[in-house]
Structures are given as structure tokens and as C-alpha cells.
């Protein structure tokens, strides 16, 4: 599971190596990447919202 999280984080920042990306597509399960990606996107949105509310005070 940590490899999926690591791969999704690298993809979010656009720094994933081509070798790792190919390995993810060959060996990984798409559902795991989709679920982790959606969860990380939600966490990012919540963090930005909390930061915006904190700065606005």
C-alpha cells in the first residue's frame, strides 16, 4: 500500500520516474490508485481550506 501512496504523491507533483510509472501500470491495481488519488485530493482540498480560514482570521 505504501508503494501506491508513494506513486500517487509522485504523480501529484509530476516527478515520477518513467520506470516506476510503467511498473505501476503493469503490476498495480487501478482501483487502489484511484482510491488513494481521490483520498489525497480530498486531503489537499481540506488542508487548503483550513489554511485559507486560518489566514483569513
LUMKE-18333 format. One line per field, with one value per atom (N, C-alpha, C): atom name; residue number from 0; y, x, z negated; residue in three letters. Coordinates in steps of 0.001 Angstrom, whole numbers, always signed. Layout:
N
atome [CA	...]
num [NUM	...]
yy [Y	...]
xx [X	...]
zz [Z	...]
residu [ALA	...]
//
This chain:
57
atome [N	CA	C	N	CA	C	N	CA	C	N	CA	C	N	CA	C	N	CA	C	N	CA	C	N	CA	C	N	CA	C	N	CA	C	N	CA	C	N	CA	C	N	CA	C	N	CA	C	N	CA	C	N	CA	C	N	CA	C	N	CA	C	N	CA	C	N	CA	C	N	CA	C	N	CA	C	N	CA	C	N	CA	C	N	CA	C	N	CA	C	N	CA	C	N	CA	C	N	CA	C	N	CA	C	N	CA	C	N	CA	C	N	CA	C	N	CA	C	N	CA	C	N	CA	C	N	CA	C	N	CA	C	N	CA	C	N	CA	C	N	CA	C	N	CA	C	N	CA	C	N	CA	C	N	CA	C	N	CA	C	N	CA	C	N	CA	C	N	CA	C	N	CA	C	N	CA	C	N	CA	C	N	CA	C	N	CA	C	N	CA	C	N	CA	C	N	CA	C]
num [0	0	0	1	1	1	2	2	2	3	3	3	4	4	4	5	5	5	6	6	6	7	7	7	8	8	8	9	9	9	10	10	10	11	11	11	12	12	12	13	13	13	14	14	14	15	15	15	16	16	16	17	17	17	18	18	18	19	19	19	20	20	20	21	21	21	22	22	22	23	23	23	24	24	24	25	25	25	26	26	26	27	27	27	28	28	28	29	29	29	30	30	30	31	31	31	32	32	32	33	33	33	34	34	34	35	35	35	36	36	36	37	37	37	38	38	38	39	39	39	40	40	40	41	41	41	42	42	42	43	43	43	44	44	44	45	45	45	46	46	46	47	47	47	48	48	48	49	49	49	50	50	50	51	51	51	52	52	52	53	53	53	54	54	54	55	55	55	56	56	56]
yy [-1196	+0	+1251	+1206	+2380	+2715	+1700	+1967	+2708	+2404	+3108	+4565	+4788	+6157	+6938	+6314	+6968	+7305	+6399	+6627	+7740	+7772	+8818	+10175	+10242	+11506	+11991	+11081	+11453	+11949	+11318	+11744	+13117	+13379	+14684	+15798	+15543	+16550	+16480	+15450	+15324	+14918	+14178	+13802	+12288	+11559	+10111	+9671	+8726	+8214	+7348	+7319	+6540	+5061	+4573	+3156	+2814	+3674	+3442	+3508	+4466	+4602	+3352	+2820	+1599	+409	+326	-762	-658	+555	+748	+263	+591	+175	-1325	-1955	-3390	-4226	-3803	-4624	-4100	-2832	-2237	-2486	-2350	-2480	-1074	-817	+528	+1066	+207	+658	+1245	+644	+1150	+2547	+2760	+4076	+5115	+4730	+5654	+6055	+5081	+5366	+6243	+5901	+6702	+8097	+8212	+9521	+10402	+9827	+10596	+11023	+10118	+10468	+11572	+11484	+12525	+13860	+13826	+15066	+15702	+14887	+15409	+16000	+15317	+15835	+17167	+17269	+18522	+19650	+19387	+20403	+20842	+19897	+20233	+21056	+20684	+21447	+22869	+23035	+24381	+25189	+24578	+25280	+25701	+24807	+25132	+26249	+26190	+27245	+28579	+28576	+29806	+30406	+29572	+30072	+30607	+29918	+30362	+31696	+31868	+33114	+34259	+33952	+34983	+35561	+34900	+35380	+36573]
xx [+821	+0	+859	+2016	+2884	+3419	+3630	+4121	+3064	+1802	+721	+680	+769	+760	+1943	+3113	+4320	+4175	+3618	+3438	+2432	+1351	+344	+910	+1670	+2309	+3264	+4062	+4994	+4229	+3122	+2309	+1677	+1265	+696	+1698	+2961	+3994	+4657	+4339	+4884	+6339	+6800	+8211	+8421	+7434	+7562	+8436	+9323	+10204	+9407	+9853	+9168	+9171	+10264	+10358	+9316	+9166	+8181	+6762	+6521	+5183	+4820	+5749	+5493	+5228	+6009	+5811	+4438	+4017	+2688	+1594	+1726	+708	+711	+1876	+1959	+1543	+1924	+1719	+645	+306	-624	-2072	-2916	-4355	-4937	-5664	-6181	-7072	-7852	-8761	-7980	-6865	-6051	-5540	-5069	-4556	-5675	-6846	-7980	-8426	-8550	-8999	-7984	-6709	-5672	-5613	-5747	-5733	-6889	-8071	-9233	-9061	-8587	-8371	-7330	-6246	-5208	-5713	-6534	-7113	-8021	-8815	-9682	-8864	-7794	-6922	-6315	-5896	-5324	-6357	-7566	-8621	-8916	-8994	-9253	-8101	-6870	-5722	-5708	-6016	-6061	-7187	-8331	-9453	-9103	-8485	-8083	-7048	-6114	-5099	-5743	-6690	-7358	-8157	-8848	-9618	-8686	-7573	-6617	-5990	-5625	-5008	-6019	-7277	-8309	-8692	-8345	-8722	-7948]
zz [+0	+0	+0	-688	-714	+669	+1498	+2850	+3665	+3429	+4125	+3665	+2374	+1838	+2395	+2393	+2902	+4384	+5150	+6577	+6848	+6074	+6260	+5868	+4784	+4398	+5476	+6017	+7085	+8305	+8618	+9754	+9493	+8260	+7914	+8188	+7866	+8048	+9418	+10194	+11539	+11582	+10584	+10528	+10573	+11007	+11030	+12198	+11943	+12982	+13951	+15189	+16216	+15869	+15307	+14933	+13878	+12890	+11826	+12373	+13269	+13863	+14643	+15414	+16178	+15253	+14179	+13213	+12559	+12234	+11640	+12583	+13871	+14838	+15066	+14965	+15216	+14013	+12813	+11623	+10678	+10767	+9815	+10173	+9180	+9373	+9531	+10607	+10861	+9740	+9127	+8076	+6898	+6548	+5436	+5748	+6969	+7347	+7379	+7837	+7904	+6503	+5615	+4240	+3518	+3614	+2944	+3548	+4853	+5501	+5056	+4962	+4510	+3059	+2207	+793	+644	+1394	+1311	+1840	+2871	+3393	+2344	+1659	+600	-548	-930	-1991	-1566	-317	+187	+136	+539	+519	-915	-1833	-3239	-3815	-3514	-4015	-3468	-2202	-1619	-2253	-2481	-3118	-4544	-5293	-6674	-6665	-5761	-5652	-5292	-4380	-3983	-5136	-5887	-7025	-8101	-8323	-9332	-8956	-7714	-7268	-7261	-6983	-6906	-8272	-9335	-10675	-11055]
residu [UNK	UNK	UNK	UNK	UNK	UNK	UNK	UNK	UNK	UNK	UNK	UNK	UNK	UNK	UNK	UNK	UNK	UNK	UNK	UNK	UNK	UNK	UNK	UNK	UNK	UNK	UNK	UNK	UNK	UNK	UNK	UNK	UNK	UNK	UNK	UNK	UNK	UNK	UNK	UNK	UNK	UNK	UNK	UNK	UNK	UNK	UNK	UNK	UNK	UNK	UNK	UNK	UNK	UNK	UNK	UNK	UNK	UNK	UNK	UNK	UNK	UNK	UNK	UNK	UNK	UNK	UNK	UNK	UNK	UNK	UNK	UNK	UNK	UNK	UNK	UNK	UNK	UNK	UNK	UNK	UNK	UNK	UNK	UNK	UNK	UNK	UNK	UNK	UNK	UNK	UNK	UNK	UNK	UNK	UNK	UNK	UNK	UNK	UNK	UNK	UNK	UNK	UNK	UNK	UNK	UNK	UNK	UNK	UNK	UNK	UNK	UNK	UNK	UNK	UNK	UNK	UNK	UNK	UNK	UNK	UNK	UNK	UNK	UNK	UNK	UNK	UNK	UNK	UNK	UNK	UNK	UNK	UNK	UNK	UNK	UNK	UNK	UNK	UNK	UNK	UNK	UNK	UNK	UNK	UNK	UNK	UNK	UNK	UNK	UNK	UNK	UNK	UNK	UNK	UNK	UNK	UNK	UNK	UNK	UNK	UNK	UNK	UNK	UNK	UNK	UNK	UNK	UNK	UNK	UNK	UNK]
//
